[in-house]
Amino acid sequence: MRIPEHKKTATIGSVTLSYVHYTPATQEQSTGLSAHSENLTEHPLVLLHGWPEASHSWKGVVDALLGSGFSRSIICVDLKGLGHSSRSLDWKTYKKQTMASEVMGLLDQLQIQRFDLVGHDWGGVVAQELAIQWPENVRKLVISNISLITHLEGLRRGRETKQGIFDVDWYQSFQQTDLPAQLIPGKEETFLRYFLRSPEGVPSIPEESIHESIECYRIQGTPAAASYWYRTLPYDTRRWLTLRKHRFEMPTLLLYGTRDPIINMNYVEGFEESFPNGKLVELDAGHFCHEERPGEFARALRDLLD
């Protein structure tokens, strides 16, 4: 796999994670590949993407933040299995608790002690796992368009709302089989464009972002590796059942697109029980609200982080 020049890499055990470091001084991506030569500000902002994207999906938000004078470093990570990070074919290593420890290993190498953390979709699950395991390191937390892993009543209500003649979660069952590795290669564009759609009346995901997601999905081993994010879900769920009384004490922003067909707003109703210092901000957007409404997304971040 060829790593683009604008990305850096760090190896944590058997996993190599790629990432992009945006510097506030130049508003440009830093260059080089040394994980120990960063010019990082205090309390960097760490952004974690979801499926089927990678760090590039944050470009609109990052541009809006830096354009508004945001003065801290921003680290956009490619999570394992996507972007330009490792494609492990051991599916059991994709448990979200494990993926969170890999991100923490990267931040340790960068000598980042305290940081603000944002996660969209599966990145939001990894972010919650990070905040559970290392609450002293996560200064402020932002979760976007994903279920709240300790808020089981919201998970039940959200799923009940989706029951009907069309099962919008069919692809999650598909991803938990061996079929993605056999059927997707050579058809990456058709497969991804089906999912990377915006609701009518909402700005579309930028074409360059869709193209980048497709190109990354064409990297050998990606359809299998990306499907493993879903294959571990039964194991993840059993862990989360033991955390039903966990409370996230750090200031938390729940930033959700209200027209998401997968994660409807019933998923977050009653979130205060798990997030006593939480606040909900709704955007007129679909599932990929950070790309559909990057300016509004960035403004909501600034309100929390400033």
LUMZAMAR-783342 format. One record per residue (C-alpha): residue number from 1; residue in one letter; x, y, z. Coordinates in pm, 1 decimal, padded with zeros to 6 digits. Layout:
<volo k="NUM" r="A" u="X" v="Y" w="Z"/>
...
END
This chain:
<volo k="1" r="M" u="00000.0" v="00000.0" w="00000.0"/>
<volo k="2" r="R" u="00137.8" v="00340.9" w="-00097.6"/>
<volo k="3" r="I" u="00095.7" v="00604.0" w="00176.1"/>
<volo k="4" r="P" u="00012.4" v="00951.2" w="00038.4"/>
<volo k="5" r="E" u="00272.4" v="01217.2" w="00113.7"/>
<volo k="6" r="H" u="00034.5" v="01424.7" w="00324.7"/>
<volo k="7" r="K" u="-00019.9" v="01137.5" w="00569.0"/>
<volo k="8" r="K" u="00201.7" v="01020.2" w="00852.6"/>
<volo k="9" r="T" u="00214.7" v="00674.6" w="01006.2"/>
<volo k="10" r="A" u="00275.3" v="00519.3" w="01345.1"/>
<volo k="11" r="T" u="00310.8" v="00151.5" w="01434.5"/>
<volo k="12" r="I" u="00140.8" v="00017.6" w="01746.5"/>
<volo k="13" r="G" u="00232.1" v="-00346.7" w="01791.8"/>
<volo k="14" r="S" u="00135.8" v="-00522.0" w="01468.8"/>
<volo k="15" r="V" u="-00088.0" v="-00235.9" w="01350.8"/>
<volo k="16" r="T" u="00013.2" v="00067.2" w="01148.5"/>
<volo k="17" r="L" u="-00219.4" v="00365.2" w="01163.7"/>
<volo k="18" r="S" u="-00201.4" v="00650.3" w="00917.3"/>
<volo k="19" r="Y" u="-00317.4" v="00997.9" w="01007.8"/>
<volo k="20" r="V" u="-00316.3" v="01360.3" w="00896.5"/>
<volo k="21" r="H" u="-00192.7" v="01641.0" w="01118.8"/>
<volo k="22" r="Y" u="-00337.0" v="01983.9" w="01041.7"/>
<volo k="23" r="T" u="-00141.8" v="02273.5" w="01187.7"/>
<volo k="24" r="P" u="-00327.2" v="02593.7" w="01280.9"/>
<volo k="25" r="A" u="-00037.3" v="02824.3" w="01192.1"/>
<volo k="26" r="T" u="-00027.9" v="02743.0" w="00820.5"/>
<volo k="27" r="Q" u="-00377.3" v="02592.3" w="00782.0"/>
<volo k="28" r="E" u="-00207.5" v="02319.5" w="00578.7"/>
<volo k="29" r="Q" u="-00134.0" v="01955.4" w="00632.2"/>
<volo k="30" r="S" u="00204.4" v="01890.3" w="00786.8"/>
<volo k="31" r="T" u="00444.2" v="01663.2" w="00600.1"/>
<volo k="32" r="G" u="00689.8" v="01389.0" w="00689.7"/>
<volo k="33" r="L" u="00651.4" v="01045.2" w="00839.3"/>
<volo k="34" r="S" u="00809.3" v="01069.7" w="01182.4"/>
<volo k="35" r="A" u="00560.0" v="01019.8" w="01462.4"/>
<volo k="36" r="H" u="00794.8" v="01195.6" w="01706.3"/>
<volo k="37" r="S" u="00856.6" v="01525.3" w="01527.8"/>
<volo k="38" r="E" u="00511.7" v="01679.8" w="01557.2"/>
<volo k="39" r="N" u="00467.1" v="02048.2" w="01635.4"/>
<volo k="40" r="L" u="00152.3" v="01992.1" w="01840.8"/>
<volo k="41" r="T" u="-00042.4" v="02248.6" w="02037.6"/>
<volo k="42" r="E" u="-00188.2" v="02182.6" w="02380.4"/>
<volo k="43" r="H" u="-00508.5" v="01976.7" w="02379.4"/>
<volo k="44" r="P" u="-00520.6" v="01870.3" w="02012.9"/>
<volo k="45" r="L" u="-00850.7" v="01784.6" w="01850.2"/>
<volo k="46" r="V" u="-00869.8" v="01418.0" w="01743.0"/>
<volo k="47" r="L" u="-01121.3" v="01318.9" w="01472.7"/>
<volo k="48" r="L" u="-01229.8" v="00957.3" w="01411.2"/>
<volo k="49" r="H" u="-01422.8" v="00866.2" w="01095.3"/>
<volo k="50" r="G" u="-01683.6" v="00597.8" w="01038.3"/>
<volo k="51" r="W" u="-01759.6" v="00336.4" w="00775.2"/>
<volo k="52" r="P" u="-01695.7" v="00337.1" w="00478.6"/>
<volo k="53" r="E" u="-01480.5" v="00649.7" w="00488.9"/>
<volo k="54" r="A" u="-01143.1" v="00761.2" w="00626.9"/>
<volo k="55" r="S" u="-00966.5" v="01074.4" w="00749.7"/>
<volo k="56" r="H" u="-01044.6" v="01260.4" w="00426.0"/>
<volo k="57" r="S" u="-01410.9" v="01284.0" w="00528.4"/>
<volo k="58" r="W" u="-01321.5" v="01555.6" w="00781.7"/>
<volo k="59" r="K" u="-01173.7" v="01799.0" w="00528.3"/>
<volo k="60" r="G" u="-01476.1" v="02029.7" w="00514.9"/>
<volo k="61" r="V" u="-01498.1" v="02049.5" w="00894.1"/>
<volo k="62" r="V" u="-01123.3" v="02106.3" w="00928.4"/>
<volo k="63" r="D" u="-01127.0" v="02380.5" w="00663.5"/>
<volo k="64" r="A" u="-01416.6" v="02550.6" w="00840.9"/>
<volo k="65" r="L" u="-01244.1" v="02525.8" w="01180.3"/>
<volo k="66" r="L" u="-00910.6" v="02661.2" w="01062.2"/>
<volo k="67" r="G" u="-01080.2" v="02924.7" w="00851.1"/>
<volo k="68" r="S" u="-01257.1" v="03054.0" w="01162.7"/>
<volo k="69" r="G" u="-00931.5" v="03087.3" w="01355.9"/>
<volo k="70" r="F" u="-00923.8" v="02758.0" w="01544.3"/>
<volo k="71" r="S" u="-00581.3" v="02762.5" w="01707.4"/>
<volo k="72" r="R" u="-00511.7" v="02401.1" w="01800.9"/>
<volo k="73" r="S" u="-00365.3" v="02104.2" w="01618.1"/>
<volo k="74" r="I" u="-00609.3" v="01864.7" w="01453.6"/>
<volo k="75" r="I" u="-00531.6" v="01494.4" w="01413.9"/>
<volo k="76" r="C" u="-00748.3" v="01294.2" w="01169.8"/>
<volo k="77" r="V" u="-00687.6" v="00920.9" w="01209.6"/>
<volo k="78" r="D" u="-00746.0" v="00641.6" w="00957.3"/>
<volo k="79" r="L" u="-00891.8" v="00362.8" w="01168.6"/>
<volo k="80" r="K" u="-00767.8" v="00008.5" w="01109.4"/>
<volo k="81" r="G" u="-00915.6" v="-00154.2" w="00799.9"/>
<volo k="82" r="L" u="-00985.0" v="00168.4" w="00611.3"/>
<volo k="83" r="G" u="-00799.4" v="00466.1" w="00467.4"/>
<volo k="84" r="H" u="-00428.5" v="00390.1" w="00454.6"/>
<volo k="85" r="S" u="-00401.7" v="00200.3" w="00782.8"/>
<volo k="86" r="S" u="-00338.3" v="-00172.1" w="00830.7"/>
<volo k="87" r="R" u="-00576.3" v="-00430.5" w="00684.2"/>
<volo k="88" r="S" u="-00555.9" v="-00703.6" w="00944.2"/>
<volo k="89" r="L" u="-00741.9" v="-01015.6" w="00830.9"/>
<volo k="90" r="D" u="-00785.4" v="-01141.2" w="01187.1"/>
<volo k="91" r="W" u="-01144.9" v="-01032.0" w="01236.6"/>
<volo k="92" r="K" u="-01136.3" v="-01066.1" w="01615.3"/>
<volo k="93" r="T" u="-00892.7" v="-00772.0" w="01635.4"/>
<volo k="94" r="Y" u="-01170.4" v="-00537.1" w="01520.9"/>
<volo k="95" r="K" u="-01345.4" v="-00532.4" w="01856.7"/>
<volo k="96" r="K" u="-01400.7" v="-00163.9" w="01930.3"/>
<volo k="97" r="Q" u="-01225.2" v="-00188.7" w="02265.4"/>
<volo k="98" r="T" u="-00914.7" v="-00306.1" w="02076.7"/>
<volo k="99" r="M" u="-00944.5" v="-00037.3" w="01810.3"/>
<volo k="100" r="A" u="-00969.2" v="00225.7" w="02083.8"/>
<volo k="101" r="S" u="-00647.6" v="00098.2" w="02240.7"/>
<volo k="102" r="E" u="-00473.4" v="00130.8" w="01903.3"/>
<volo k="103" r="V" u="-00578.7" v="00494.4" w="01872.1"/>
<volo k="104" r="M" u="-00461.7" v="00555.4" w="02228.0"/>
<volo k="105" r="G" u="-00130.1" v="00392.9" w="02137.2"/>
<volo k="106" r="L" u="-00091.6" v="00638.6" w="01849.8"/>
<volo k="107" r="L" u="-00166.0" v="00935.2" w="02077.1"/>
<volo k="108" r="D" u="00082.4" v="00802.3" w="02334.1"/>
<volo k="109" r="Q" u="00350.9" v="00792.3" w="02064.9"/>
<volo k="110" r="L" u="00270.5" v="01152.5" w="01981.5"/>
<volo k="111" r="Q" u="00296.7" v="01231.9" w="02353.9"/>
<volo k="112" r="I" u="-00057.5" v="01365.5" w="02360.6"/>
<volo k="113" r="Q" u="-00184.8" v="01347.2" w="02718.0"/>
<volo k="114" r="R" u="-00512.7" v="01541.4" w="02703.4"/>
<volo k="115" r="F" u="-00722.7" v="01591.4" w="02395.2"/>
<volo k="116" r="D" u="-01070.1" v="01666.1" w="02266.5"/>
<volo k="117" r="L" u="-01224.6" v="01374.9" w="02078.9"/>
<volo k="118" r="V" u="-01480.5" v="01360.6" w="01796.5"/>
<volo k="119" r="G" u="-01620.8" v="01041.3" w="01645.3"/>
<volo k="120" r="H" u="-01871.5" v="00988.4" w="01364.6"/>
<volo k="121" r="D" u="-02051.7" v="00659.2" w="01299.9"/>
<volo k="122" r="W" u="-01823.2" v="00369.3" w="01405.3"/>
<volo k="123" r="G" u="-01562.1" v="00631.1" w="01492.8"/>
<volo k="124" r="G" u="-01813.7" v="00750.1" w="01751.4"/>
<volo k="125" r="V" u="-01820.1" v="00401.2" w="01901.2"/>
<volo k="126" r="V" u="-01439.5" v="00391.8" w="01915.5"/>
<volo k="127" r="A" u="-01448.2" v="00739.4" w="02072.8"/>
<volo k="128" r="Q" u="-01689.0" v="00618.0" w="02342.3"/>
<volo k="129" r="E" u="-01461.4" v="00320.9" w="02415.2"/>
<volo k="130" r="L" u="-01168.0" v="00560.5" w="02448.2"/>
<volo k="131" r="A" u="-01364.3" v="00780.2" w="02687.2"/>
<volo k="132" r="I" u="-01462.4" v="00476.7" w="02896.7"/>
<volo k="133" r="Q" u="-01110.2" v="00336.4" w="02920.2"/>
<volo k="134" r="W" u="-00917.0" v="00665.4" w="02950.0"/>
<volo k="135" r="P" u="-01159.8" v="00925.7" w="03089.0"/>
<volo k="136" r="E" u="-00875.2" v="01128.9" w="03236.3"/>
<volo k="137" r="N" u="-00730.5" v="01183.6" w="02887.6"/>
<volo k="138" r="V" u="-01049.9" v="01287.4" w="02707.7"/>
<volo k="139" r="R" u="-01114.4" v="01651.9" w="02790.3"/>
<volo k="140" r="K" u="-01432.1" v="01693.5" w="02583.0"/>
<volo k="141" r="L" u="-01621.4" v="01438.7" w="02375.1"/>
<volo k="142" r="V" u="-01831.4" v="01472.0" w="02058.6"/>
<volo k="143" r="I" u="-02039.9" v="01183.8" w="01920.3"/>
<volo k="144" r="S" u="-02213.6" v="01203.4" w="01582.7"/>
<volo k="145" r="N" u="-02482.7" v="00981.5" w="01428.5"/>
<volo k="146" r="I" u="-02420.0" v="00654.5" w="01606.7"/>
<volo k="147" r="S" u="-02583.3" v="00463.2" w="01889.7"/>
<volo k="148" r="L" u="-02476.6" v="00541.0" w="02245.9"/>
<volo k="149" r="I" u="-02322.1" v="00216.2" w="02360.9"/>
<volo k="150" r="T" u="-02426.2" v="00241.3" w="02727.3"/>
<volo k="151" r="H" u="-02772.3" v="00387.5" w="02658.8"/>
<volo k="152" r="L" u="-02956.5" v="00060.6" w="02605.2"/>
<volo k="153" r="E" u="-03307.6" v="00205.5" w="02625.2"/>
<volo k="154" r="G" u="-03225.3" v="00443.6" w="02340.5"/>
<volo k="155" r="L" u="-03087.2" v="00153.5" w="02139.0"/>
<volo k="156" r="R" u="-03412.5" v="-00037.6" w="02188.6"/>
<volo k="157" r="R" u="-03631.1" v="00257.6" w="02090.9"/>
<volo k="158" r="G" u="-03419.6" v="00340.5" w="01788.0"/>
<volo k="159" r="R" u="-03441.0" v="-00013.7" w="01655.6"/>
<volo k="160" r="E" u="-03814.7" v="-00033.0" w="01712.5"/>
<volo k="161" r="T" u="-03863.6" v="00287.4" w="01512.5"/>
<volo k="162" r="K" u="-03692.9" v="00131.0" w="01211.2"/>
<volo k="163" r="Q" u="-03909.6" v="-00181.4" w="01204.4"/>
<volo k="164" r="G" u="-04127.9" v="-00191.8" w="00896.3"/>
<volo k="165" r="I" u="-04155.0" v="-00328.7" w="00545.2"/>
<volo k="166" r="F" u="-03795.3" v="-00240.5" w="00460.2"/>
<volo k="167" r="D" u="-03506.3" v="-00342.2" w="00682.3"/>
<volo k="168" r="V" u="-03257.9" v="-00056.1" w="00651.0"/>
<volo k="169" r="D" u="-03004.5" v="-00254.8" w="00852.9"/>
<volo k="170" r="W" u="-02976.3" v="-00540.4" w="00603.3"/>
<volo k="171" r="Y" u="-02619.0" v="-00445.9" w="00514.7"/>
<volo k="172" r="Q" u="-02505.6" v="-00501.8" w="00874.1"/>
<volo k="173" r="S" u="-02604.0" v="-00867.8" w="00848.4"/>
<volo k="174" r="F" u="-02437.2" v="-00885.7" w="00506.3"/>
<volo k="175" r="Q" u="-02114.3" v="-00744.3" w="00653.6"/>
<volo k="176" r="Q" u="-02107.0" v="-01016.5" w="00916.9"/>
<volo k="177" r="T" u="-02062.8" v="-01288.7" w="00653.6"/>
<volo k="178" r="D" u="-01779.7" v="-01388.1" w="00418.6"/>
<volo k="179" r="L" u="-01966.7" v="-01238.1" w="00122.0"/>
<volo k="180" r="P" u="-01813.3" v="-00887.0" w="00116.8"/>
<volo k="181" r="A" u="-01465.7" v="-01024.5" w="00041.7"/>
<volo k="182" r="Q" u="-01609.7" v="-01234.1" w="-00241.5"/>
<volo k="183" r="L" u="-01863.7" v="-00998.0" w="-00397.8"/>
<volo k="184" r="I" u="-01736.9" v="-00639.9" w="-00354.3"/>
<volo k="185" r="P" u="-01390.2" v="-00644.3" w="-00522.0"/>
<volo k="186" r="G" u="-01427.6" v="-00488.9" w="-00867.1"/>
<volo k="187" r="K" u="-01763.1" v="-00335.0" w="-00767.0"/>
<volo k="188" r="E" u="-01643.1" v="-00091.6" w="-00499.1"/>
<volo k="189" r="E" u="-01792.4" v="00214.8" w="-00666.1"/>
<volo k="190" r="T" u="-02139.1" v="00064.9" w="-00708.0"/>
<volo k="191" r="F" u="-02135.6" v="-00063.1" w="-00351.3"/>
<volo k="192" r="L" u="-02018.6" v="00259.4" w="-00184.6"/>
<volo k="193" r="R" u="-02226.0" v="00503.6" w="-00387.2"/>
<volo k="194" r="Y" u="-02535.3" v="00322.6" w="-00265.2"/>
<volo k="195" r="F" u="-02447.9" v="00421.4" w="00092.5"/>
<volo k="196" r="L" u="-02277.8" v="00757.2" w="00038.8"/>
<volo k="197" r="R" u="-02601.2" v="00931.2" w="-00049.9"/>
<volo k="198" r="S" u="-02761.5" v="01235.4" w="00109.1"/>
<volo k="199" r="P" u="-03134.9" v="01291.1" w="00162.0"/>
<volo k="200" r="E" u="-03318.0" v="01506.7" w="-00089.4"/>
<volo k="201" r="G" u="-03282.6" v="01876.6" w="-00006.3"/>
<volo k="202" r="V" u="-02957.2" v="01824.2" w="00187.9"/>
<volo k="203" r="P" u="-02616.9" v="01912.5" w="00038.0"/>
<volo k="204" r="S" u="-02444.4" v="01607.9" w="-00106.7"/>
<volo k="205" r="I" u="-02120.6" v="01459.9" w="00018.0"/>
<volo k="206" r="P" u="-01841.0" v="01620.0" w="-00188.2"/>
<volo k="207" r="E" u="-01758.1" v="01413.7" w="-00494.2"/>
<volo k="208" r="E" u="-01386.4" v="01421.4" w="-00414.3"/>
<volo k="209" r="S" u="-01459.8" v="01259.0" w="-00078.1"/>
<volo k="210" r="I" u="-01669.8" v="00985.6" w="-00237.9"/>
<volo k="211" r="H" u="-01392.3" v="00922.7" w="-00490.4"/>
<volo k="212" r="E" u="-01133.5" v="00896.7" w="-00211.8"/>
<volo k="213" r="S" u="-01349.0" v="00646.7" w="-00021.8"/>
<volo k="214" r="I" u="-01383.7" v="00435.2" w="-00336.4"/>
<volo k="215" r="E" u="-01008.7" v="00443.4" w="-00405.3"/>
<volo k="216" r="C" u="-00926.5" v="00341.0" w="-00049.2"/>
<volo k="217" r="Y" u="-01182.9" v="00059.6" w="-00068.3"/>
<volo k="218" r="R" u="-00999.8" v="-00074.0" w="-00373.8"/>
<volo k="219" r="I" u="-00686.3" v="-00135.4" w="-00165.8"/>
<volo k="220" r="Q" u="-00634.1" v="-00510.2" w="-00138.3"/>
<volo k="221" r="G" u="-00808.3" v="-00666.3" w="00160.0"/>
<volo k="222" r="T" u="-01036.0" v="-00371.6" w="00232.6"/>
<volo k="223" r="P" u="-01379.7" v="-00530.1" w="00168.6"/>
<volo k="224" r="A" u="-01295.2" v="-00805.7" w="00415.8"/>
<volo k="225" r="A" u="-01125.1" v="-00580.9" w="00671.0"/>
<volo k="226" r="A" u="-01404.2" v="-00322.5" w="00663.2"/>
<volo k="227" r="S" u="-01667.0" v="-00592.4" w="00709.3"/>
<volo k="228" r="Y" u="-01491.2" v="-00703.1" w="01027.4"/>
<volo k="229" r="W" u="-01600.4" v="-00377.8" w="01191.5"/>
<volo k="230" r="Y" u="-01946.3" v="-00539.2" w="01182.4"/>
<volo k="231" r="R" u="-01851.3" v="-00901.1" w="01241.7"/>
<volo k="232" r="T" u="-01733.1" v="-00818.6" w="01592.9"/>
<volo k="233" r="L" u="-02062.4" v="-00648.8" w="01681.6"/>
<volo k="234" r="P" u="-02202.3" v="-00943.9" w="01883.2"/>
<volo k="235" r="Y" u="-01883.7" v="-00943.9" w="02095.9"/>
<volo k="236" r="D" u="-01892.1" v="-00565.8" w="02132.8"/>
<volo k="237" r="T" u="-02257.4" v="-00577.5" w="02237.8"/>
<volo k="238" r="R" u="-02191.6" v="-00830.1" w="02511.9"/>
<volo k="239" r="R" u="-01927.6" v="-00595.9" w="02653.7"/>
<volo k="240" r="W" u="-02158.5" v="-00294.4" w="02637.1"/>
<volo k="241" r="L" u="-02428.3" v="-00479.9" w="02829.9"/>
<volo k="242" r="T" u="-02189.7" v="-00480.4" w="03126.2"/>
<volo k="243" r="L" u="-02146.9" v="-00101.8" w="03097.6"/>
<volo k="244" r="R" u="-02514.5" v="-00002.9" w="03111.8"/>
<volo k="245" r="K" u="-02460.2" v="00201.2" w="03430.4"/>
<volo k="246" r="H" u="-02153.0" v="00384.3" w="03303.9"/>
<volo k="247" r="R" u="-02173.1" v="00763.8" w="03306.0"/>
<volo k="248" r="F" u="-01960.1" v="00983.2" w="03080.7"/>
<volo k="249" r="E" u="-01867.9" v="01271.8" w="03308.0"/>
<volo k="250" r="M" u="-01674.0" v="01486.5" w="03060.3"/>
<volo k="251" r="P" u="-01859.6" v="01762.7" w="02869.8"/>
<volo k="252" r="T" u="-02017.2" v="01589.5" w="02570.7"/>
<volo k="253" r="L" u="-02180.7" v="01714.0" w="02252.9"/>
<volo k="254" r="L" u="-02419.0" v="01486.7" w="02063.1"/>
<volo k="255" r="L" u="-02417.8" v="01625.8" w="01709.4"/>
<volo k="256" r="Y" u="-02674.6" v="01447.6" w="01492.9"/>
<volo k="257" r="G" u="-02827.8" v="01478.2" w="01149.5"/>
<volo k="258" r="T" u="-03202.8" v="01445.2" w="01199.2"/>
<volo k="259" r="R" u="-03272.5" v="01282.3" w="00860.8"/>
<volo k="260" r="D" u="-03051.8" v="00979.4" w="00911.4"/>
<volo k="261" r="P" u="-03243.4" v="00663.7" w="00803.7"/>
<volo k="262" r="I" u="-03014.1" v="00439.5" w="01009.4"/>
<volo k="263" r="I" u="-02958.8" v="00627.5" w="01335.9"/>
<volo k="264" r="N" u="-03286.9" v="00805.7" w="01407.0"/>
<volo k="265" r="M" u="-03328.2" v="01053.0" w="01691.8"/>
<volo k="266" r="N" u="-03490.0" v="00792.7" w="01916.8"/>
<volo k="267" r="Y" u="-03141.8" v="00648.3" w="01963.8"/>
<volo k="268" r="V" u="-03040.4" v="00952.6" w="02169.8"/>
<volo k="269" r="E" u="-03365.9" v="01027.8" w="02351.9"/>
<volo k="270" r="G" u="-03298.1" v="01019.9" w="02725.1"/>
<volo k="271" r="F" u="-02920.6" v="01049.7" w="02674.7"/>
<volo k="272" r="E" u="-02886.0" v="01255.0" w="02995.9"/>
<volo k="273" r="E" u="-02882.3" v="00938.7" w="03206.9"/>
<volo k="274" r="S" u="-02552.1" v="00829.5" w="03050.5"/>
<volo k="275" r="F" u="-02421.9" v="01177.4" w="02966.8"/>
<volo k="276" r="P" u="-02505.5" v="01405.9" w="03261.5"/>
<volo k="277" r="N" u="-02293.9" v="01684.9" w="03109.3"/>
<volo k="278" r="G" u="-02421.5" v="01625.0" w="02757.6"/>
<volo k="279" r="K" u="-02587.6" v="01856.0" w="02507.1"/>
<volo k="280" r="L" u="-02775.4" v="01761.8" w="02189.3"/>
<volo k="281" r="V" u="-02744.8" v="01970.3" w="01871.1"/>
<volo k="282" r="E" u="-02955.2" v="01870.9" w="01571.3"/>
<volo k="283" r="L" u="-02861.4" v="01944.0" w="01210.9"/>
<volo k="284" r="D" u="-03086.2" v="01928.7" w="00905.4"/>
<volo k="285" r="A" u="-02877.1" v="01652.0" w="00751.4"/>
<volo k="286" r="G" u="-02858.0" v="01281.7" w="00690.9"/>
<volo k="287" r="H" u="-02614.1" v="01028.3" w="00828.1"/>
<volo k="288" r="F" u="-02299.5" v="01201.6" w="00699.0"/>
<volo k="289" r="C" u="-02382.3" v="01532.6" w="00860.5"/>
<volo k="290" r="H" u="-02016.6" v="01635.7" w="00898.4"/>
<volo k="291" r="E" u="-01981.7" v="01633.4" w="00519.1"/>
<volo k="292" r="E" u="-02331.3" v="01753.6" w="00434.5"/>
<volo k="293" r="R" u="-02318.0" v="02049.5" w="00675.6"/>
<volo k="294" r="P" u="-01946.0" v="02101.0" w="00751.5"/>
<volo k="295" r="G" u="-01979.4" v="02469.3" w="00840.7"/>
<volo k="296" r="E" u="-02261.2" v="02410.2" w="01088.2"/>
<volo k="297" r="F" u="-02082.4" v="02106.0" w="01226.4"/>
<volo k="298" r="A" u="-01766.8" v="02313.1" w="01280.9"/>
<volo k="299" r="R" u="-01957.3" v="02595.6" w="01449.9"/>
<volo k="300" r="A" u="-02115.1" v="02352.2" w="01695.2"/>
<volo k="301" r="L" u="-01767.4" v="02215.3" w="01770.9"/>
<volo k="302" r="R" u="-01632.4" v="02564.4" w="01834.5"/>
<volo k="303" r="D" u="-01918.6" v="02636.7" w="02077.0"/>
<volo k="304" r="L" u="-01814.0" v="02333.4" w="02281.4"/>
<volo k="305" r="L" u="-01438.1" v="02359.1" w="02249.6"/>
<volo k="306" r="D" u="-01377.9" v="02733.7" w="02291.6"/>
END
